[in-house]
């Protein structure tokens, strides 16, 4: 089944009666999605001239509450997690209302043709016909009409974000240089060695030279056959008890190896073998399967990556600041 995923970067969450009878009534309403009780819809928040209903909140909460229930927590922990998530979701809905109101106030619009183009691009990327897209959306519990509205909402919020935030952010060359200098260690790459190992074991209670000689002979034979060109996998399979995972050790920088291994490996080329080494448990040697050379991470090569990283960080910071300011200038009442 194909999953159609939508991402909306324009709306992120910030995360929130004296008479006992009233208090019980309120609690029952908010425990409703938890206890699966049938309740009457009501207002849970007022955002300027708009409202958020209990139905809206429960609808957004449902996937989270289902996930929490499936995690096997105690009843008390479930309730704590639920109330924490409920607060975050309610704040997300408030922020969404505020941004929707800003879109209307600034008269930001999107043409139907733009939505058509976006959907056509989606179909091309996923090699879908119109019917296949409708089927995929239906299988995910949606429809093409609902998807169009979601896409319209995404474009509108992206335009608001572009106008309020993105267009006002400039990353200077000095900021790029400062980041590169401060994080110099991130850009100092090392040569990496993909190592494979052949080993033979000697039991801890071996009391004669017979077992030791047998292990030594076997490892020498394996080394010789590899040196003559036999496939590593073929040799490793004959030592299955000693060489788990086919003898594949993984990828290492030299400073991650023991001094003995580092000395044996650092001057080898891909495909070459280390000498046979005696250990407390037997004998072993390594083959350098592949060498990954350091990447060229100069300031010139990394400047675009750094600029994009700094830019996206600033977008998130400025967006949160803008939301806080918008909230401070609005009338928000949470009715809990």
MARBA-278554 format. One line per 10 residues: number of its first residue (from 0); for each residue y negated, z negated, x of C-alpha. Coordinates in Angstrom, 3 decimals, always signed. Each point is the difference from the previous one (the first is absolute). Layout:
REM MARBA-278554
NUM) Y/Z/X  ...
REM end
This chain:
REM MARBA-278554
0) +0.000/+0.000/+0.000  -3.411/+0.883/+1.351  -2.629/-2.755/+0.053  -3.605/+1.006/-0.619  -2.166/-2.551/+1.742  -3.705/-0.525/-0.524  -2.278/-1.898/+2.317  -3.427/-1.241/-0.930  -1.956/-1.255/+3.000  -3.158/-0.533/-2.003
10) +1.009/-3.181/-1.750  +1.417/-2.905/+1.958  +0.331/-3.512/-1.282  -2.130/-3.039/+1.070  +2.124/-2.459/-1.860  -0.764/-4.156/-4.373  -1.200/-11.029/-13.354  -0.468/-3.378/+0.098  +2.152/-0.307/-3.171  +3.700/+0.033/+0.854
20) +0.985/+2.348/-2.817  -2.352/+2.698/+1.310  +1.253/-0.483/+3.520  +3.600/+0.456/-1.106  -0.973/+3.168/-1.862  -1.602/+1.507/+3.093  +3.005/-0.861/+2.168  +2.385/+1.609/-2.465  -2.014/+3.189/+0.056  +0.117/+0.232/+3.775
30) +3.639/-0.982/+0.231  +0.799/+2.806/-2.439  +1.078/+2.622/+2.552  +2.082/-2.692/+1.693  +1.746/-1.308/-3.096  +0.177/+3.380/-1.769  -1.699/-1.586/-3.036  -1.729/+2.086/-2.628  -3.757/-0.670/+0.091  -3.152/+1.272/-1.632
40) -2.288/+1.992/+2.310  -3.293/-1.569/+1.015  -2.822/+0.260/+2.540  +0.694/-1.488/+3.445  -3.155/+1.200/+1.799  -3.433/+1.421/-0.765  -1.535/+2.367/+2.550  -3.597/+0.767/-0.977  +0.451/+1.829/-3.329  +3.718/+0.681/+0.421
50) +3.032/-2.178/-0.615  +3.456/-0.387/+1.560  +2.699/-0.864/-2.498  +3.135/-2.064/+0.375  +1.950/+3.192/-0.688  -1.715/+1.739/+2.953  +0.761/-2.950/+2.274  +3.640/-0.293/-1.079  +0.532/+3.731/+0.445  -1.238/-0.136/+3.596
60) +1.947/-3.208/+0.655  +3.362/+1.220/-1.271  +1.367/+1.636/+3.180  -1.094/-2.989/+2.101  +1.479/-2.604/-2.360  +3.266/+1.950/-0.151  +0.142/+0.089/+3.785  -0.693/-3.741/+0.281  +2.722/-0.787/-2.543  +2.527/+2.027/+1.998
70) -0.634/-1.922/+3.247  +2.074/-3.055/-0.919  -2.729/-2.617/+0.395  -0.001/-3.338/-1.789  -1.829/-0.164/-3.327  -2.888/-1.912/+1.584  -0.414/+2.506/+2.848  +0.184/+2.905/-2.440  -2.860/-1.480/-2.023  -2.154/-0.558/+3.101
80) +0.561/+3.539/+1.214  -0.625/+1.424/-3.453  -3.330/-1.801/-0.431  -1.107/+1.075/+3.483  +0.860/+3.646/-0.720  -1.597/-0.234/-3.455  -3.293/-1.079/+1.584  +0.091/+2.914/+2.443  +0.850/+2.511/-2.727  -2.777/-1.289/-2.255
90) -2.492/+0.372/+2.846  +1.259/+3.523/+0.620  -0.631/+0.824/-3.665  -3.496/-1.484/+0.209  -0.796/+2.067/+3.080  +1.357/+3.082/-1.763  -2.296/-0.637/-2.985  -2.986/-0.408/+2.317  +0.692/+3.237/+1.851  +0.599/+1.841/-3.285
100) -3.388/-1.241/-1.211  -1.642/+1.181/+3.221  +1.547/+3.439/-0.422  -1.515/+0.235/-3.483  -3.360/-1.394/+1.130  -0.239/+2.513/+2.832  +1.290/+2.801/-2.265  +2.750/+1.022/+2.395  +2.227/+2.653/-1.540  +2.989/+2.187/+0.791
110) +0.740/+3.444/-1.395  +3.336/+0.847/-1.614  +0.396/+2.836/+2.482  -0.064/-2.498/+2.877  +2.872/-1.908/-1.563  +1.865/+3.296/-0.474  -0.424/+0.816/+3.692  +1.194/-3.472/+1.033  +3.128/+0.312/-2.135  +0.711/+3.515/+1.292
120) -0.248/-1.316/+3.571  +2.452/-2.767/-0.882  +2.458/+2.555/-1.379  -0.302/+2.152/+3.120  +0.551/-2.940/+2.359  +3.132/-1.051/-1.891  +1.209/+3.560/-0.812  -0.058/-0.716/-3.744  -0.407/+2.181/-3.044  -2.078/-1.287/-2.893
130) +3.153/-0.874/-1.924  +1.523/-1.801/+2.980  -3.160/-2.073/+0.405  +0.060/-0.957/-3.681  +3.662/-0.990/+0.308  -0.640/-2.084/+3.136  -2.895/-1.804/-1.685  +2.089/-0.608/-3.114  +2.807/-1.442/+2.102  -2.544/-2.400/+1.499
140) -1.049/-1.060/-3.506  -3.191/+2.067/-0.169  -1.340/+3.350/-1.128  -2.153/+2.790/+1.381  -2.854/-1.043/-2.290  +0.120/-3.565/+1.345  +0.151/+1.330/+3.545  -3.105/+2.112/-0.624  -1.886/-3.123/-1.110  +1.212/-1.886/+3.066
150) -1.148/+2.854/+2.250  -3.372/+0.135/-1.793  -0.419/-3.737/+0.595  +0.900/+0.360/+3.682  -2.508/+2.800/+0.580  -2.799/-1.878/-1.787  +0.595/-3.179/+1.984  +0.263/+1.944/+3.241  -3.389/+1.592/-0.685  -1.519/-3.391/-0.714
160) +1.470/-1.313/+3.243  -1.300/+3.012/+1.920  -3.513/-0.446/-1.377  -0.247/-3.795/+0.289  +1.980/-0.585/+3.180  +1.308/+2.913/+2.040  -3.209/+2.017/+0.177  -1.828/-3.013/+1.462  +2.383/-0.741/+2.883  -0.621/+1.473/+3.459
170) +2.222/-0.813/+2.987  -1.926/+0.432/+3.266  +1.360/+1.151/+3.350  -0.827/-3.449/+1.392  +2.193/-1.661/-2.626  +2.855/+2.320/+0.949  -0.464/-0.804/+3.703  -0.182/-3.747/-0.701  +3.251/+0.112/-1.966  +1.748/+2.015/+2.715
180) -1.169/-2.423/+2.692  +0.890/-3.117/-1.991  +3.481/+1.311/-0.839  +0.741/+1.620/+3.345  +3.542/-1.392/+0.013  +0.785/+1.926/-3.209  -0.674/+3.270/+1.808  +1.882/-0.724/+3.218  +3.375/+1.560/-0.751  +3.079/-0.397/+2.199
190) +2.936/+2.161/+0.897  +2.949/-0.801/-2.307  +3.695/+0.312/+0.843  +2.708/+0.644/-2.609  +3.059/-1.681/+1.500  +3.716/+0.188/-0.733  +2.611/-2.333/+1.449  +3.684/+0.052/+0.920  +1.606/-3.345/+0.727  +3.391/-1.633/+0.481
200) +0.656/-3.676/-0.602  +1.939/-2.613/+1.872  +1.174/-3.020/-1.993  -1.513/-3.334/+1.007  +3.427/-1.487/+0.840  +1.211/+2.933/+2.110  +1.872/-1.689/+2.886  +1.365/+2.968/+1.881  -1.401/+3.046/+1.676  +2.058/+2.283/-2.229
210) -2.392/-0.090/-2.975  -3.046/+0.286/+2.251  +1.452/+2.957/+1.846  +0.883/+1.690/-3.300  -3.534/-0.416/-1.336  -1.467/+1.269/+3.262  +2.256/+3.035/+0.002  -0.846/+0.880/-3.600  -3.774/-0.198/+0.536  +0.235/+2.122/+3.151
220) +1.998/+2.626/-1.858  -2.580/+0.054/-2.837  -2.871/+0.299/+2.507  +1.737/+2.863/+1.799  +0.736/+1.949/-3.189  -3.631/-0.332/-1.165  -1.249/+1.076/+3.428  +2.145/+3.126/-0.327  -1.560/+0.862/-3.354  +2.202/-1.521/-2.716
230) -1.848/-0.851/-3.219  -1.189/-3.589/-0.164  +1.232/-0.467/-3.602  +3.502/+1.054/+1.038  +0.118/-2.516/+2.850  -1.572/-2.809/-2.044  +2.532/+0.479/-2.803  +2.799/-0.849/+2.439  -1.636/-3.377/+0.652  -0.709/-0.850/-3.649
240) +0.706/-3.729/+0.431  -2.539/-0.320/+2.768  -2.628/+2.459/-1.207  -1.268/-0.803/-3.495  -2.243/+2.616/-1.659  +1.444/+2.657/+2.294  -1.648/-1.623/+3.018  -3.539/+0.839/-1.180  -2.335/-2.679/+1.357  -3.280/+1.292/-1.419
250) -3.395/+0.753/+1.554  -1.647/-2.230/+2.618  -3.054/-0.117/+2.224  +0.770/-1.046/+3.579  -1.669/-3.395/-0.444  +2.466/-0.755/-2.817  +3.005/+0.310/+2.334  +1.494/-2.580/+2.335  -0.966/+0.404/+3.684  +3.482/+1.342/+0.814
260) -0.077/+2.587/-2.795  -3.609/+0.961/+0.750  +0.883/+0.712/+3.635  +3.003/+2.063/-1.054  -1.791/+2.031/-2.675  -3.585/+0.654/+1.076  +0.719/+2.874/+2.422  +2.571/+1.790/-2.174  -0.473/+3.200/-1.967  +1.324/+0.730/-3.492
270) +3.788/+0.397/+0.110  +0.481/-1.999/+3.206  +2.127/-3.133/+0.426  -0.679/-3.369/+1.600  +2.493/-1.424/+2.478  +2.775/-2.174/-1.421  -1.154/-3.626/-0.254  +2.205/-3.080/-0.025  -0.898/-2.649/-2.560  +1.391/-3.396/-0.988
280) +1.910/+1.725/-2.810  +1.228/+3.119/+1.798  -1.490/+3.307/+1.136  -2.631/+2.334/-1.413  -2.229/+2.955/+0.741  -2.768/+1.789/-1.864  -0.914/+3.600/-0.713  -3.615/+1.057/-0.508  +0.360/+2.119/-3.110  -3.681/+0.896/-0.356
290) -3.380/-0.878/+1.508  -3.163/-0.073/-2.108  -3.024/+0.563/+2.205  -3.230/-1.910/-0.731  -2.292/+1.686/-2.475  -3.479/+0.978/+1.112  -2.114/-2.571/-1.853  -3.380/+0.617/+1.564  -3.218/-0.804/-1.845  -0.538/+3.706/-0.604
300) +3.442/+0.415/-1.563  -0.138/-3.182/-2.066  -3.640/+0.068/-1.180  +0.743/+1.706/-3.335  +2.813/-2.442/-0.745  -2.244/-2.968/+0.858  -2.892/+1.379/-2.049  +2.250/+0.427/-3.053  +1.431/-3.502/+0.408  -3.470/-1.566/+0.288
310) -1.220/+2.064/-2.937  +2.819/-1.063/-2.324  -0.449/-3.640/+1.037  -3.689/+0.241/-0.844  +0.757/+1.644/-3.345  +2.169/-2.968/-0.995  -2.554/-2.583/+1.183  -2.939/+1.747/-1.666  +1.980/+0.558/-3.185  +0.788/-3.707/-0.306
320) -3.659/-0.851/+0.658  -1.107/+2.514/-2.617  +2.434/-1.445/-2.548  -1.238/-3.536/+0.656  -3.586/+1.120/-0.518  +0.948/+1.860/-3.176  +1.763/-3.079/-1.356  -2.979/-2.222/+0.808  -2.279/+2.306/-1.989  +2.327/+0.142/-3.008
330) +0.846/-2.272/-2.890  +3.675/-0.959/+0.424  +1.700/-2.583/-2.170  +3.681/-0.848/+0.425  +1.456/-1.656/-3.073  +3.019/-2.059/+1.036
REM end
